Amino acid sequence: MKAAVMYQNGGLPQYVDFPEPIAQNNDEVLVTVKAVAIKQLDRSKAAGTHYSSEAKNVNGRVIGGDGVCLLADGTRVYGIGISGMLAEKATIEKSRMVVLPAGLSDVVAAALANAVMGAAMALRFKADIQPGDVVLINGATGFTGRVAVQIAKLYGAKKVIVTGRNEKSLQDLIGMGADEIISTQQEDEQLLAQLTETHRNSPIDVIIDYLWGHTAEMILASLKGKGSFTHKTRFVSVGSMGGDLIQLSAANLRSVDLQLTGSGLGSWSKDQVGLLFSEILPEMFQLAAAGKLRIKTIEVQLANIADLWNLDIPDGHRLVVTI
Ligand SMILES: NC(=O)c1ccc[n+]([C@@H]2O[C@H](COP(=O)([O-])OP(=O)(O)OC[C@H]3O[C@@H](n4cnc5c(N)ncnc54)[C@H](OP(=O)(O)O)[C@@H]3O)[C@@H](O)[C@H]2O)c1
């Protein structure tokens, strides 16, 4: 079969002939792959830098973590790859697949799934979002952030505040459900003052963070209390585009009713992952098929994978490889 194969961590994937994978037991199934999105997770796994990467297993490895594929009887499903999915054939777990609704394209389904994990799992299970909550999304300008804005509204958020460095993308988010914009492209003092004022006017219940780094430090500092009762805020770290480390003063932490947690592979319970496949993804695929969840994609061909790997993607779009 043809496949995108990584021979060296941090190199470019190569379009080559590669042996077909074999289902190892009854829990696995061989599928024909149709579309695979390339996300930050695939890039960091391919580079061997993601925390879930198996650093030793780097030679001649098919990349791509999940995608849309056909079962032997032609049923179209979204699945998580056991073998790499940027290939004509892959093996997936039978227990972790979702049958796709008619009217939803392969490309949209492939692009949407990981962003739903990065948005809905954080909002529902880590932030325990409630109707009427005020939600702040830090790094909302990325693909996953844009999906999070929409899902927060679908889950009943009263107000969604978006923060990020990209002014044009921040403006786009107004048309996608965001109610208030805060640009992180300002001096620390001004940014802190704007965040503090926003929290005073509309106490923030939930923060979904895709950046971490300095902007997360500023947001956490803006929650700091003065020794009396504070509003409870549930802060969920989902990504770290702005850096993996922050400084957080213990006094800051003690001064506020703060729940600080993370959402990602390893932080979810078995039941929560079960609900992702039985409820959350099916609902979001239906909403996307009905035009109620909107995303932007760029479709490319597997044969061009080496040239496309470092392609400059327009803001808020997802690269999807069709096979
Ligand atoms: N844990 C999970 O379940 C899960 C699931 C999905 C995603 N994620 C993570 O969430 C993060 C965002 O994913 P995504 O799909 O939205 O990625 P994406 O579409 O590539 O978007 C990245 C966003 O980060 C911004 N950004 C990049 N570097 C930055 C920096 N140094 N400072 C401030 N902003 C910066 C970009 O802003 P510009 O537009 O200005 O370039 C863009 O808005 C990634 O870390 C990803 O791994 C986690």
The ligand as a Tripos MOL2 file, in Angstrom:
@<TRIPOS>MOLECULE
LIG
   48    52     1     0     0
SMALL
NO_CHARGES

@<TRIPOS>ATOM
      1 N1         -5.6180   18.0090   24.7470 N.am      1 LIG1
      2 C1         -6.4450   17.8540   23.7180 C.2       1 LIG1
      3 O1         -7.4010   17.0860   23.7760 O.2       1 LIG1
      4 C2         -6.2220   18.6850   22.4910 C.ar      1 LIG1
      5 C3         -7.0310   18.5440   21.3480 C.ar      1 LIG1
      6 C4         -6.8520   19.4300   20.2790 C.ar      1 LIG1
      7 C5         -5.8250   20.3820   20.3370 C.ar      1 LIG1
      8 N2         -5.0230   20.4350   21.4260 N.ar      1 LIG1
      9 C6         -3.9360   21.4120   21.5390 C.3       1 LIG1
     10 O2         -4.4990   22.7290   21.5320 O.3       1 LIG1
     11 C7         -3.5670   23.6410   20.9400 C.3       1 LIG1
     12 C8         -4.2730   24.3850   19.8110 C.3       1 LIG1
     13 O3         -4.6510   23.4480   18.8010 O.3       1 LIG1
     14 P1         -5.2790   23.9450   17.4330 P.3       1 LIG1
     15 O4         -5.8230   22.7480   16.7710 O.co2     1 LIG1
     16 O5         -6.1910   25.0870   17.6790 O.co2     1 LIG1
     17 O6         -3.9880   24.4620   16.6740 O.3       1 LIG1
     18 P2         -3.8980   25.4140   15.4100 P.3       1 LIG1
     19 O7         -5.1300   25.3600   14.5960 O.co2     1 LIG1
     20 O8         -2.6020   25.1210   14.7700 O.co2     1 LIG1
     21 O9         -3.8640   26.8850   16.0380 O.3       1 LIG1
     22 C9         -2.8090   27.2970   16.8320 C.3       1 LIG1
     23 C10        -3.2040   28.6140   17.4660 C.3       1 LIG1
     24 O10        -2.2210   28.9430   18.4270 O.3       1 LIG1
     25 C11        -1.7900   30.2830   18.2050 C.3       1 LIG1
     26 N3         -0.3790   30.3750   18.5630 N.ar      1 LIG1
     27 C12         0.6380   29.6630   18.0500 C.ar      1 LIG1
     28 N4          1.7890   29.9970   18.6610 N.ar      1 LIG1
     29 C13         1.4660   30.9550   19.5610 C.ar      1 LIG1
     30 C14         2.2180   31.7020   20.4920 C.ar      1 LIG1
     31 N5          3.5460   31.5340   20.6230 N.pl3     1 LIG1
     32 N6          1.5620   32.6030   21.2630 N.ar      1 LIG1
     33 C15         0.2390   32.7960   21.1330 C.ar      1 LIG1
     34 N7         -0.5300   32.1200   20.2510 N.ar      1 LIG1
     35 C16         0.0860   31.1970   19.5030 C.ar      1 LIG1
     36 C17        -2.0200   30.5370   16.7510 C.3       1 LIG1
     37 O11        -2.1680   31.9250   16.5960 O.3       1 LIG1
     38 P3         -1.9180   32.6880   15.2190 P.3       1 LIG1
     39 O12        -3.2000   32.5460   14.4490 O.co2     1 LIG1
     40 O13        -1.6450   34.0820   15.6390 O.co2     1 LIG1
     41 O14        -0.7460   32.0090   14.5740 O.co2     1 LIG1
     42 C18        -3.3040   29.7670   16.4920 C.3       1 LIG1
     43 O15        -4.4110   30.5500   16.8540 O.3       1 LIG1
     44 C19        -2.3770   22.7900   20.4840 C.3       1 LIG1
     45 O16        -1.4010   22.8580   21.5060 O.3       1 LIG1
     46 C20        -2.9480   21.3930   20.3870 C.3       1 LIG1
     47 O17        -1.9720   20.3960   20.5430 O.3       1 LIG1
     48 C21        -5.2080   19.6220   22.5020 C.ar      1 LIG1
@<TRIPOS>BOND
     1     1     2 1
     2     2     3 2
     3     2     4 1
     4     4     5 ar
     5     4    48 ar
     6     5     6 ar
     7     6     7 ar
     8     7     8 ar
     9     8     9 1
    10     8    48 ar
    11     9    10 1
    12     9    46 1
    13    10    11 1
    14    11    12 1
    15    11    44 1
    16    12    13 1
    17    13    14 1
    18    14    15 2
    19    14    16 1
    20    14    17 1
    21    17    18 1
    22    18    19 2
    23    18    20 1
    24    18    21 1
    25    21    22 1
    26    22    23 1
    27    23    24 1
    28    23    42 1
    29    24    25 1
    30    25    26 1
    31    25    36 1
    32    26    27 ar
    33    26    35 ar
    34    27    28 ar
    35    28    29 ar
    36    29    30 ar
    37    29    35 ar
    38    30    31 1
    39    30    32 ar
    40    32    33 ar
    41    33    34 ar
    42    34    35 ar
    43    36    37 1
    44    36    42 1
    45    37    38 1
    46    38    39 2
    47    38    40 1
    48    38    41 1
    49    42    43 1
    50    44    45 1
    51    44    46 1
    52    46    47 1
@<TRIPOS>SUBSTRUCTURE
     1 LIG1         1 GROUP 0 **** ****
